[in-house]
Amino acid sequence: MTPTPLHRNTLFYGDNLPILRDHIPDESVDLIYLDPPFNSNRSYNVLFKSESGNDPDSQIQAFDDTWHWGESAEAMYDELTHGQNQDVAGMISALRQFIHENQMMAYLVMMAARLIELHRVLKPTGSLYLHCDPTASHYLKVVLDTIFGVENFRNEIVWCYTRPSSPVKQFPRTHDDLFFYTKTDRHTFNRDDVRIPYDEETIARSNRNPGNKSVMGGKGTDRLNPLGKIPESWWPIPMLQGNSNERLGYPTQKPLALLERIIQASSNPGDIVLDPFSGCGTSIAAAQKLGRRWIGIDITHLAIEAHKRRLREHYTIEPGKDYDVIGEPEDLTSARQLARDDRYQFQWWALSLIKARPLGGSEGSKVGKKGSDKGIDGLIPFIDDASKKLKHVIVSVKSGHVNSPMLRDLHGVIDREVDAPIGVFITLEEPTSDMKKEAVSAGFYKSDLWQKQYPRLQILTIEQLLAGEEVKMPPQYGTFKKAEKVRFEDGTQSELGL
């Protein structure tokens, strides 16, 4: 069955391979950026270790099965070697003979299958940027050359940055690679949209020698372009620092400036940008800011919620109203299935229903650290007095059998913590009558600022949340703080509710 074109911006939760096959039509995407997960800090000895024995722990929970050589990797290898593309079959077979059966080979097999689909969905005028590091970049280049064609390789872009590092027997590793490929030689490239200022030395040399082509190396125009120069293939864009306003606490988050340059260079307003490993949503945020349409895919609910929060806080747009989210549970049956499949994914999804931040988020609350041994899974910040000191609703999520002792643990935390006066207990199953009595006995929290009372201990079932019930609390932090402005490419502005 041919996938139906998407008519709205869309986030997908799930494995990107079946999503690409089932939902994204041929030649429908203008630009693809992908930053596939891979942990370069792992020892090469581990990456190339034969996995005929016991598997070591996976470095990425979401891909716990696929990053090992096992049944799924073997099945994908068989699909690739018996597929219609004989170049791919020969390439992947040769790699296996050299690399053997290990995590690196499993990674390359899974990436090859996805890159085939990404090539299929890319328009003839489209481009792909694959973001990687030296761990597997040399192998990925071979895979890309085979699928996209050597003639369609455009650049190896080096993103260089500085960071604290003190290696003993090598130079610090302070760059990533971006492989830039196109579908054909008819690709979009807006060079004037990404020009940067000339350095002071070049400007001074031009001023000393007006009209001298040697200023430009003896080539091209005899004067400096007033828009600046086209960036070279090395991009000195700073990494996000710990105190950056952009930082969301996501470990692999990339700077917005990096994605803006890619999107401006290789797409036009209204074009579709696809990120199949969208993480915390930097590419999606950049596409939204620059007036592009977008598709994001990620296999964790933690990432999908990061997207939602970012889009809500930066661009005041909401799921359902302004864009679609596909793959998340929509009823009690699918919620129970998610809980059976992966309780952590269920937990993250349940927290997203009340806009709670998973424990350990960017606010770094002391409450979370103290309560982490009591089943506290998330926090909702709010401000309740003139001091503007953050307080929190603390959240506990349960996907299985529930009982009164679980609720008493949460009750004990809110009794103990001054800055956590409200607790919310989210449950997939119906609470017992004793649990309901326990919640009522906790009494009310009086907000002097908002002149309201809120139940100190609240029980919310997944069924209630799906029906639209909300936490009873003061306005969440961020809903009334002074907004910044984000200026879009067309000159309009949007409030940043941070």
N, C-alpha and C positions, 0 to 999 in steps of 0.2 A: 504494500500500500504506500502510495506517495504521500509524504508529510504535507500537511496544509500550512501555507505561509502564516507566520505570526503577524498579527495586526497591531500588537501593543508591545511595549517593552516588557520583558519577561525574565523572571528568576526561576530556575529549575533546581529543585533539590533531588539529588540522586547521582548515580554513576553517569559520567558524561558520554560514555560510548553508546549505550542504548538510547539515551536522550538525543544524541546527534542523529542516530539512525531513524528514530521514530518521529522526531519532531522538526528537524531542520531540513528543508528542501534543498535539492541540488542548486548550486550557483545562486544562493540567496543572500550571502553575507559579503560585505565590502572589506572588512578588516578583522583579522583575528590576532589577538594577543594572548599568549599563554605562558604562565609561569608554573610549570608542573612541579609537584612536590618532590624534593629529593634532598637528603641531608648530607651535605658535603663534609660534615665533621666526622662521619663514620670512617673507620679505617678501611683502606683499600683491601686489606687482608680479609675483612669481614664481607665486603661487597663481592669479592671474587671467590669466597669460600664455597666449596661444593655443598649443596643442600640435600644430599642423599641421606644424611643423618638428621639429628634434631635441629629444628629451625631456631635461630636466635630471635629475640623479640624484634618485632617490626618497628621501624623508626617513625612510622606514621600510622596512627590508629585507624584512620579512615580507610587506608589501603592495606590493612593487616593481611589480607589474603593475597593481594595481587603483587606485592613487592617481594614475594618469595617464589622460588621455582617450585611449583606444585601443580595440582590438577588444572587449575584455571590458566596458569601460564602455558602449560603443555597444550591445552585445548586451543588457546589463542595462537600458539606457534603452528599447530596443525592447520588452523584456518588460514593463516598467512601463507604457508608453504603450498597449500592446495588451492589458493585463490587464483583469480584471473590474471593478476599482475605478476608476471613471471620475473620481472626485475626485483620486485619486493621479495618474492619467494627465494630467489638466489641470494639476495643480500642478507636476509635474516638467517638463512641456513648457514652461510659463510660465517656470520658473526657467532653463531652457536658453536661451530667447530673451533673457533678461536677462544671464545670466552667461557664456554661450557655452561653447565646448569647451575646458576647462582642468582643472587639478588640483582646483580647488574643486568644479566640476560633477561630476567623476568621484567625488569623495568623497561628495557628496550623493546621487548615484544609488546608490552601494553602500550607503549608510546607509539610504536609503528601502527598499530591498529587504529589508534585515535587520529594520528596524522593523516592516514588514508581518508578517514571521514572528513577531517577538516579541509583537505584538498578538494573533496567532492563538493562541500557546501560553499566554497569560495567562488566568487564571481570571476570571470576572466579579467576584470580590471582590479581584482582584489589583491591584498597583501597579507602576509603572515609574519609575525614577530615572535620567535620562541626565546624565552628568557631562561638562561641556565648558568651554571658555573663550571669550573674545570673538572668537576667530578665525572661527568659523562658527556661533556660538550663535544668531544672528538667523535664519539660514537653517534650522537644525535645528528651531527653534521652529515655523516654517511647516510643515515636514515632519511634525512631531509633531501639530500641530493638525489636519492633513489626515487622518492615519491614526487617531489616537485620538479626535478630535473636540474642538472648542474647549471644549465643556461639561465635558470630563473633565480639563482642565488644573486642577491644584490649587495649585501654588506654583512660583515661581522662587526657589529657595533659593540664597543667596549664602554660599559658604564663604570666609570672610575670614581672612587670616593675615598675618604679617609675615615679611620676609626682607630680606637686604641688597640694596639697589638704589640706583642713582644715575643715573636717566634725566636727559637734558639738557633736553629740550623737552616733557616730559609728566610726569604724576604716575606714581608707581610702580604697576605692575599687581600687585596682591596679593589677588586673589580669583578663584575659579572659580564657575561656575554649575551648579546641579543642577535640571533640569526634572523636576517631579513630576507624573506623569499617572496616571490610573486607567482601568480598563476600563469601569466603571460607577460610579454613585453609591453602590453597596453595598460599597465597598472597606473593607478592614481599616485602622483607625487607632487605635492604642493610646496615647492621649495621656498617660495616667497613667504609662506605662512610660518615658517620655522627659522627664519633668519635670526641671527644673534649679532650683537654689536662687535665690530672689529676691536682688537686689542689696541691699547694706546700706542704701542710701537708701530703698528701698521698705519694708524692714522697719522702719526707724526711723520713717518716716511713718505706718505702720500702728500702731506702738506709741504714737505721739503722738495718734492719732485712732482709737481702737478703735471698730469698728462703723460707721465713716464710709465710705460707698460711693465717695466722691471719691478715696480711696486707690487704687481700682481704675479710675479714670477715669469713675466714675459708672455703671459697667456691672457686671452679673453679681453675684457674691456680695459680701457686705459684710465678708468676712475673707479673709486669705491662706490659700491651700490649703497644708496642712502638708506635702504632697508636693513643693511648689515650683510653678513656673510652666511652662507649655508654651513651648518655645523659639520665638522669633520666626523669621522666614524668613531671618535672617542668623545664621550660625553661626561664632563666633570660636573655631575649633579649631586649635591650633598645627600647623604643618607638622612633618614629621619632621626633626630636626636630625641632623647628621653623627654625633654620639655617641649617638644614641638606640638603646636596646636592641632596638627594633622593626626598625631599618633593615637591609635585606637587600642594599643596593647596587643596587636596581632603580630606574632613573631616574624613573619615574612613580609610585612607590609612594605610596599614600595612608595616612593614619593610621588605626589600628584603631578609634579612638573615632568617627570619621566614619561608618564602615560599621556600627558597633554601633548608633548612633542610628537610622539608616535601617532596619535590620533589626528593631529593637525596636518602632519606630513602625508598620511596615507588614507585619508578619508575626507569627505565633504559633509557639510551640514545635511542632516536627513539620512545619511548612510547608516548601515547597520554594523555595529561593532559587537563581536562575539568574544567572550572570555570563558573557555571551558573549564578552567581551574580558578574560579574568580576570588577565592580567599575572602579577604575583608572588603572587596569591592572597589579598589582604587580605579581600575579601568572603567567600571560602571559609573563611578562618580565623575570621572573625567569626561566620559561620553555624554552624560547628562548635562554637565556644565557647558560643553562645546556644541550642544544642539544636535547630537547624533542619537539615533535609536540604538538600543542595546539588548543583548541577551547574555545573562550570566548563569553559570552552572557550577554548583559545588555539592560535594557529597556529605557535608556536615551541616546540621542545623545551626551550629554555632556560627558558621560563616554566613548562612542565610540571614540570621538575625543581625549580624554585623552589617550586612547590606541594608537591611530595613532601617536600622537605627541611623546609619550614615545618610541615607536618602531622606529620612524624616527630619533629621536635625540640620542637614546642610541645604536641602532643597524643598523642604516642607511638602513632600509628596508621600502618599500612603499606599500600601499594597491593597489591591482590589479596586481602589478608586482611581489610581493613576498608573498602575502597572499590575501585571499578573504574577502570581506565584504558583507554580505547578509542582506537585509532588509531595506537598505537606499533607498531613492528615486533615480530613474535612469532616469526619464523623467519628463516633465512638469506636466503631469497628476498625477503622484504619489506624486510630490512635492505639488501640490494643495491639494491633499487628506491629506497629513501630516499637512498642514497649517489648514485645517478644523478640524482635529482631535485634534491638540494641537499646539498652536502658539509658545509656548516656545520650544518645541521639534523642530519645524521648524526653529526657530531662531538659536538654537545651531547647527543644521545641516547646515544651510546656512553659518554660521561663519566658519565651518570646511572646506567649499569649498575653502576658501581663506586662510586657516591656521591662522585665527584670534583667539585670546584667548578671551573667554567670559569675560565681565566686572567683575572685582573683582578677577581676577586671581592672580597668584603668584607675578606678577611684582608690584602690589599695586600702580599703577600710580595715581598721583594727577589729571591727566587729566580726568580719568574715574570718579573720585569722583565729580569733578566740573561739568562734562557734563552729569551726570546721570539723570538730570531732563530734558534733551534735547533729549531723545531717543537714547543715545549712548549705543550700545549693546556689542561691542567688540573692541579690540586693536591689532595692529600688531606692534611690536617694531622693530626699526632699529637704526643703528649708522651712523652718517653722517658727523662727523668731528673728529679731532685729540683728542678732549677732551674725547671721548668715552662715552659721556652722551647719554642716551637713548632718542630717539624721538619716536613718535607713529603715525601710521595711525589709525584714529578713524573710527569705522564702525557703521552704523545704518542699521537695517534690518526691512523691512516692508512686511507683508504677505497679506495685504488687499489693499484698495483704497489708492492711493498716490496722493499728490498734491504739489504745489510749496512751501507753508509755511513749510512743513516738511523738504524740502531741504534747505530752508533759515535758519532754526534752525541749521542744520549741518554746513552751511556756516559760521554762526555767531561764532560757537565754534572754527573752524580752524582759523578765523580771530583773535580771542581773545587769543588762546593758542600758546605760543612760541614753546613748545615741541610737538605740534600736527599740523604739517603743511599740512597734507593731510587728506581729508575725503572721505570715500567710502559709497555710498548709495546703498544698495542691495534691490531690489524689485522683488516681484513675478509678479506683473502686469507691463505693459508697461508704462514708464514715459511719461508725457505730453510734448508737445513742449515747454511750458514755463519752465518746469523743465530742459530740455536740454539746454535752453538758460542760465538759472541760473548757471548751471554747467560750461558752457563755460566762462561766465563772471568772474568766480573766478580766472582765469588766471593760471599761472604755478608756481611751486616750483622749484627753481634752487639748485641742489646739487653740491656744490663745490668739495666735495670729489670724487664723481663719474662722475662729469662733464656731467651731464644730466639734462634735464628738465622733470618734471612730472606734469600732471594736478592736481591742488590743490583739485578739487572737481570732483569725478568720480561717474557715475551711472552705475551699473552693474545689469542686469536682471538675474534671475535664469536660464533662457534659455541660456543666454550667458555663464554663469559659467559652466553649464552642457556641453556646447560645447567646453570648455577648455579655455575660456578667463580668463585673470589674472589681478590682480591689478597692475597698473603702479606705481612702487615705488623703492627706493633703496633696495639692498638685505636685506632680513629679518634678524634680529638679530639672530645669531646662525649658519648662513651659512658660516661664515668666521672666527669665533672665534677659537682659538687654541683648538684642540680636545684632550680629554682624551682618555684613552684606557680601554676597557673592555676585560678582559681575559676570554675566554671560557674554558669549562671543558677539551676540547681536546688540550689546549695550544695555540690556535690561538687567534688573537686579532681583535677587531672591534673598529673603531673610535666612540667616543662619541661627537657628535656635539652639545655642550651646549652653 
